[in-house]
Amino acid sequence: MILITTPRIEGYKIREYKDVVTGETIIGANFVKDLFAGIVGIDIDDETIGESNSMLMVATSGTAVVI
């Protein structure tokens, strides 16, 4: 699986657009130091929640394609 934040995948031709896909997770913020994004036009949102902002909520959405 290739994850990108641009509208094109360099070196590949998009053969088919599938649909918009989403995902969410809530994890302990102490376990995450950095988030790296590396799906066409992916969007990543994060927010700290809970007492003392001890949890991290991450929501993503993007376009699934066949290359």
C-alpha positions as CSV (number, residue, x, y, z in Angstrom):
1,M,0.0,0.0,0.0
2,I,1.4,3.4,-1.0
3,L,0.1,6.4,1.0
4,I,0.7,9.9,-0.4
5,T,-0.5,13.4,0.1
6,T,-0.3,14.5,-3.5
7,P,-2.9,14.2,-6.3
8,R,-0.6,12.0,-8.5
9,I,1.7,9.1,-7.8
10,E,5.1,9.8,-9.5
11,G,6.2,7.0,-11.7
12,Y,2.8,5.2,-11.7
13,K,-0.4,5.5,-13.8
14,I,-3.7,5.4,-12.0
15,R,-5.7,2.7,-13.7
16,E,-8.9,2.9,-11.7
17,Y,-10.4,5.1,-9.0
18,K,-12.3,3.1,-6.3
19,D,-13.9,5.3,-3.7
20,V,-13.2,7.5,-0.7
21,V,-11.9,5.5,2.2
22,T,-11.7,6.6,5.9
23,G,-10.2,5.3,9.1
24,E,-10.1,6.4,12.8
25,T,-8.2,5.3,15.8
26,I,-7.7,6.5,19.4
27,I,-4.4,5.7,21.0
28,G,-2.4,6.7,24.0
29,A,-0.5,9.9,23.1
30,N,2.6,8.7,25.0
31,F,3.2,6.0,22.5
32,V,3.3,8.3,19.5
33,K,6.2,10.6,18.8
34,D,5.7,11.5,15.2
35,L,3.1,10.8,12.5
36,F,4.4,10.2,9.0
37,A,2.1,10.2,6.0
38,G,3.7,8.8,3.1
39,I,-3.9,7.1,-1.5
40,V,-4.3,10.2,-3.5
41,G,-4.9,13.4,-1.7
42,I,-4.9,11.8,1.8
43,D,-6.1,14.0,4.7
44,I,-4.9,13.4,8.2
45,D,-6.5,15.1,11.2
46,D,-5.4,14.6,14.8
47,E,-6.7,15.9,18.2
48,T,-5.7,15.2,21.8
49,I,-8.6,14.1,24.0
50,G,-9.2,12.8,27.5
51,E,-7.9,13.9,30.9
52,S,-4.6,15.7,30.7
53,N,-4.8,15.2,26.9
54,S,-3.5,11.7,27.4
55,M,-5.1,10.2,24.3
56,L,-4.6,10.9,20.6
57,M,-7.4,10.6,18.1
58,V,-6.3,10.3,14.5
59,A,-8.8,10.4,11.6
60,T,-7.8,9.9,7.9
61,S,-9.6,10.0,4.6
62,G,-8.4,9.7,1.0
63,T,-9.1,8.2,-2.4
64,A,-8.4,4.5,-3.0
65,V,-7.0,3.8,-6.5
66,V,-5.5,0.9,-8.5
67,I,-2.1,1.6,-10.0
